[in-house]
Amino acid sequence: MSLRKGIGMTSERTRRRLTERLEEAGISSPRVLDAILSVPRHLFVDEALSHRAYEDTALPIGHNQTISQPYIVALMTQFLLEVAPKRVLEVGTGSGYQTAILAFLNLRVFTVERVAGLAERARGRLKQLGVRGVRFHHADGSIGWTSEEPFDGVIVTAGAREIPSALKEQLAIGGRMVIPVGNTDNQALTLVDRDQNGWHETIKENVRFVPLMPGLEI
């Protein structure tokens, strides 16, 4: 899937500088780097912030939420691709940027967002870009999407104090969850791999995400 038609206002040089910085920081997957290059991040932020869209930084998107730093988006995606998933649950649609990255990689994406306004805005952006292979659900992300389980990939874009048991149960055997775990000031990006013997956690690096909140916001 190509999203280059949405790039428009940004130069090739600007976008390539971002991917070069990510590669220098340790992002090695050509597929992930091509996705970062191809998905027009400026369309997922407010117009007033579009000039900062290709900086390697998180930016506000309203409702006390942010669009994640490109390095973190790339890193989490790279970890997820290591298990070659086909069906991915995304907890926290947010701006829809991570959703678009996953769809660009030809994954079947099931994305859950608790804030109705964000979910609708993201749905509109992805429709505008012609993104296919995504299903949206306005729900409490911490309980996942039981009617569509199991998933061979789960990516959580908010920090959980502990790994939600519902998300672990919805992970297929052979699958992987990528999730920030900890309190607001001390979170660790954690991989949860499931095999026949259960779940196995691996801590990767310190990160900082907005908290994973329960319930719904209309």
C-alpha angles and dihedrals in degrees: 000000000000122000096172090112087074096055095082104129098043127079125237088237093056093051094044091052088059094051090046090054090049092050090050088051092056107273102140105165110107089203092056093045091050090050092052089048093048106042110082102232093183089070091061096057132063113279090244089062098040092104087064096045095106096047113108094247141101116256133197118258100178133263088072089291133121140208103242125249109270091237091057092046090051094044095050091046091049091052090049094051091057089080094045096235124193102184116043131186113209115198108203114026091193110160092351093243097118087043090056092048091054092046091049086058089058095250122147101242127203107186127190126196127178095200110076095203093055093045093053093046092050092047089053094049094050092047090051089053093047093243113169135185096055129119120193129211128183101213146110101293094206089072093048122206108302097180091061101042144157105063124185090207132035122183120186117198098192132062116262122201086219134000108275110243091216091061092048091052092050092055113102121232105271090027133118137218121204111200140156109234129192142051126309094275100038119039130156125201103238133193117211113195121187125208136158090286098052137263127336124196127210122185114216114174145329116277139168123225135160109264123272103248128202127229132023136295114206 
